[in-house]
Amino acid sequence: MKLMLHVYRRQGIRYADVVAKKKRVVIDDPRAIRALAHPARQRVIDELFNGKVLTATECAELAGLTPSAMSYHLRALERWGIVERAEESADGRERPWRAAAGSLMISSQSNEAGRLASQAIIRSSVDRVLEQFEQMAGDDPWDDISSLSRSRLWLTHEEAKQFGQELIDLVDRYKKGRTPASHPAGTRQISTLLAVVPMGKPPQES
């Protein structure tokens, strides 16, 4: 399992265009980011954006909430275009939920409230990956690919943007349309967490 902290500062991506292509939802509104900050919502988003289709009852079990409370959270996420209703279940008793696109990106914000909400989400994501490390058995034969990578690079603004985009493209290339319900034999779910974070003060223009 590769672990890299992944925080993107993205510009020039229209939310409507991304949703229309069903490839990536980009959240840049501070109010939407705050809507994501609730731990129960993050837990459910993590599963839905990894390809699962779940009912409100199943989401409630994951988050440790009642189905009615979970339904409230799901409707809030639906209002921001993060999740959506899927087709009715086979028994027709409860219509499930799914991710609104293939992936979710949270844009860094100059707004203080947006930044604080983003940081809360990042901390929760890191905690989740640490839990996955802890849950691995000591004799797991896949432990040889489990790693943490951290680097410091000196890049121009344009180089940093290109670097971040190439990381996104690399992850997208390996997704290959595989989901929990549809993947080749011998595959296993791999969790990644990447980050591109500027450090220090921006350079002064001469």
N, C-alpha and C positions, 0 to 999 in steps of 0.2 A: 504494500500500500504506500503510494507516494503522498507525502504531506508537504505542501508548500502553501503559505498563506496568500490568499488571492483577493486583493482589493483593487478595483479598477476605477480610475477617473476617466470617464468617457464623455466625449463631446460630439455634437452633431448627429445624434441618432434619434430619429423621430419615433416616439412610442407607438403611434398608430401604424407606422410602416412595419415595425418589428412584429407587432401582433398579427398584422395581416399576413405576414410570411410564416407565422407560426414557428419561428425559429428561436426567438429570444424575446423575453419581456424585459425592458429596461425601465427601472424605477428611478425617477429623479425628482419627484415631488416630495418635499419633506413630510407632508401629511401621509402619503402612501408609505414612506419609509417608517414612520411612527407606527403605522398599522401593522408592519411586519415585526416590530420589536417585541411583541408579546411572546414569551417562551413557548406557549402551546401552539401558537400559529407557526412559529419557526419549525417546530417538530413535525407538524403536518406538511408544511411546504417542502421540507427535506424529503419526505417520502413521495409526495405527488410529483415533484420535479425530478425524481429518479424513476419515473415511469409507472408508478402505482396508480390504480383507480380505486378509490375508497369511499365508502358511505360515511355519513356523519357519525354513525355509531362506531365504525371502525376507527375513524379519526379520533373520536372521544376516548377510546380505549388506549390509543397511542399516547395521547396527551394527559390522560388521567382526569378527564372532565366528564360531565354529564353530556348526553347527546344534544340536549337543548342548548347548553352553553357552547358546545362545539359548533352547532348550527349558526349561532350568532357570529362566531369568529369566521366561519367559512363565508357567510354572506358579506362580512366586512371586506374580506379578501377579494370576493367576487366584484365588489363595487370598484375596486382599483384594477380590475383586469388581470389579477394574479392567478386566480383559479376559476374554473367554470364547471357547469354541470355536464356530466357525461350522459351517454345513452342510459335508458332505464335498465335496471338489473333484470336478470332472467325471470325472477319471480315477481317483478313489478312492484315490490313492496317499498323499496327505497331507492331513489335515484342517486347514483354515486357522484363523486367529484373527481376532477382531474386537473392537472396543470394546464394553464392557458397557452403554453408554448413549450418548446423543447428545453429551454433553460431560462434562468432568472438572473439578471444583473442589477446590482444596486449601485447607482452612481454616487460618488463622493459629492458632498454639498458644501457650498460656502456658507449656507445657512447654519447657524449654531445648533438649532433643534435637529436639523437633518443629520448633522455630523454626529451628535450624541446618539441618535437612534441607530445610525450606521455602525457606530462603535459597539453598541449593545448587541447587534446582530453578529458582528465579527466575533465577539467574545463567546457568544453561544455556539457559533460554528466551530471555533477552536475547541471548546469543551467537548462538543460532540465527537470530533475526530480523536481527541485524547481518550474518550470512552471506548472508541473502537480499538485503539491500541491496547487498552487495558483488557478488553474482552477477548483478544487473540490468545489462543492456547499456546503454552510454551513449546509444544512440539508441532505447531502448525507448519506444514511443509512449504507454505507460501511466505513464511516469515522473512525469507531472504530478499524479498522485494520491498519489504516495509522500510521506509526511510524518511528522514527529515532533511530538507535542503534549504539552506539560507545563504544568500549572497548579497554583497554590496557592490553596486556598479556605479561608475561615473558616466552618465549619459546626458546628451542634450535633451531638450524637451521633445523634439521630433523622434529621437532614438528611443526615448522612454515610451512614447505612444506606440511606436512600431513594435517594440519588445512586448508590450502588453497585448497588442493585437495578435502577435504570433503565438503567444501562450493560449489565447482564446481559440485561435484556429487549430492549434495542436489538439486541444481537448475535443473540439468539435469533430476533428478527423477521426479520432478514436471512438467516438460515440457509436458510429455506424448504424444508428437506428435501433440499437438493441435496448430491450426493456426487461423488467423482471418477468414479464409474461412471454417474451420472445427473445431468446438468445441461444447461441450454439452450445452444444455439449462441451464440457471442459472449461467453460468460462466462469468467472467469479466476479462479483461486484467489487470494484476498486474505488476507494474514496480519495478524492483529491481536494486540496484547499490551497489556492495560490494567492500571492499578493504582489502588487507593485505599489510601493509606498514611497513618495518623495521624503527625503530627510533634510533637516536644516533649513536655512533660509534660501529663497531663490536667488540666483546670481544677479548682480547689478549689471544693467546694460551700460556699455561704454559709449 
